[in-house]
Amino acid sequence: MIITIKNDDGTISYDINNIEDEQTKANAHVTINKVGTLETVLEALNFASATHRGNLESLLKDTPEAVVESEEETVNEEASPEED
């Protein structure tokens, strides 16, 4: 199994099957599985978060009474001359 690691120093590839020490090889496989699982969970969480944000935005678009004007808009409205 060839693993490619990208970091600030560049990209390095490792062949896990070439590790002679069985304990080190087993540890490498366990760590690879953990990283894969964490990457899957992270992707699922990002997807869920984006979905909930979209749902919240849709919900709030239908509630105009919840809209709050920002301070900049309020200040600009107060500073502009009134037309008679």
Steps between C-alpha positions, in 0.01 A plus 500: 500500500647832392416805707567856382540770762485867400629764741688830498825323407349341189357162410647168613376152409547197725447131422361352821551145368877556504511551879688205645394531865155339530400716799587821315317375191191417709512841669521669160192310375304586815594868471407504130158355585448758775591787267264364235217475751563852628505640146164332432349639821637847422345493153167386645507777762580765237211375287261499797610847606451640150156339481390646834632844403301482177188395688546785748543751218183374331311522828620853570419623148136428578505711819545867406424607857831346607710723273729740687647800326873538541640812669657624176164505324337680795779760519486561124124549511528752784784690331334535160308825442124475503318592185205738540 
